[in-house]
Amino acid sequence: MPFYECVLIARSEVTQQQVDGLADQITAQIEGDGGAVKKREYWGLRSLAYRIKKNRKGHYMLLGLDAPPPAIAEMERQLGLNEDVLRFLTLRIETIDEAPSAILSRRGEERDRDRGFRGPKPAGRFDSGRRRGFDEREEYRARGDLDLMDDDSGRGEE
């Protein structure tokens, strides 16, 4: 049987338990049609890139599926009818990776990182607190160098 990945976004008003219940319904339907759910990840309540049906946040869930195509079609039909599901996307893949997805691995790295020290302050518009004089600015120094070159060029008046 082919492998699929399905990412669904549920409304932010539902709880995590209700999203898990929705995933349980999908699992029961897929297993009833002769397939299996190989991977299940809850990514959490995340901000959406733009508003979808008046929602700014959504619960994200990833499912790795090993199922026949008619079972996937029925799953997508059920997800389209469910009003708690904002969006879903199902892709056919070659293999189901058992390792955590990029979303979960990046979240783990963020927790491990020390938040106290964020590194040296980058150079901004003002390099330091030292005040420069009027003549010390670069354009005036460059003009002054050109004036000196004209005077010391060795071309004197003949």
N, C-alpha and C positions, 0 to 999 in steps of 0.2 A: 504494500500500500504506500502511496505517496505521503510525504511529510508536509505539514503546514505550520505556520506561525500565525497566531491571531492576537492582535492588540486591540483591546476595547477600552473605551473611556466611558465611565458611568458618571451620572450627575453628582455634584458635590453635596447635595442634600441627603443622599443615602449614606448609610454607615458602612464601615469596612466589613461588618458581618453580612450586610445585605449584598455587597459585591462578592464576597466569598460564596454566598448562597446562589448568586447568579452563575458563578463559575461551577458550582456543584451541579446546577441544572444543565449546563452545557456538557459537563463531564458525563452525566447520566444519559443524556441524549446521544452523545458520541459513542459511548460504550454500548448502548442499546442498538446502534446501527452497525456494530462490529468493529469499532475503532478503539483508540486508547489515547488518553492524555498523558504525554511523557514528561511535560514540563509545565510548571505553574508558578508564576511570580507575581506578587503584588508590588507595584512600584510606588504606591502611596498617592496621596492627594497632591496634585501638582497644578501649577498655573498653566492655563491654555495660552497659546500664542494670540488668539483672538476670541471674541465671544462666540459661543455656539449655543443657540437656543437660550439666550440670556444668562448663560453660565460663564464665569471667569475661571473656574477651577474644575477639576475632574479627577475621579479615581481611575488610575491606570492599572490594567491587568494584562499580562502576557501569558498565552497558552501555547505550548508546543504539542501539536496533534499528529497522530498517526491514524489516518482514517480514509475511507473511500470517498471519492468526490460527491456522491449523493448525500452522505452524512454532513459534509461541509456545506453543501447548498442548503440543507435543512437548518443547520446551525445559524447560517447567515440570515435565513428567513426569520428565525426566532429572534435573533438579535435586532433585526429591523423592526419587528413588532413591539419589542420591549421599549417602553417610554423612558426607562431609567438609563438606557444606553444612548449616549450622545453620538458617538462615532465608533466604527470598528473597521479594521483592515486585516484581511487574510491573505497571506502570501504563501506560495508553494516554494519549499526549500529542499535542498539535497539531503541534509542531515540535521538532526536536532542536536544542538550543542548542549551538553549537560552542565557546563560551567555557567556561573551566573552571567547574566547579560551585561552589556556595557553600562546600562543605567544603574544597576545594583552595584557593580564593581566601582564605579565612580563615586557613588554615595558612600561606600565604605572608605575610600581614600579620603574623602572630605572629613569624615569623623576622626580618622587617624591623624590628620594634620593638626599641628599646633596653631591655634588661632591668635596667640598672643603677639608674636613678632611677625610682621609681614614684610620684612626686608628693608633695605635702605630706601630712603625717599628719593624718587626719581627727580632728575634735574628739570625744573620747570622754567617758567618765563624768567624768573630772577634766579641767577646762579647762587648768590650768597647774600647775606645781609649787609655786606660792605657797600657803601655808596660810592659810586664812581663820579669822578669829576666830569666837567663838561668836555675837557680835552681828551679824556681817557676812552671815549667811545670809539669803536672800531672805525667808523667812517671818517672821523676827524683824524685819527692816526694815519689812515691810508692817504688822505689828502695831504697831510703834513709830510709824509714820506715822498710823495710825488713832487712837492714844492722843493724839498731838499735835493732831489735828484736833478731837477732843472738847474738849480744854482751850482751844483758841484759837477755838472756834466763835463766840464773841461772846455766847453765851447765859450770862449770869452769873446768879447767884442774886439774886432780887429780894426 
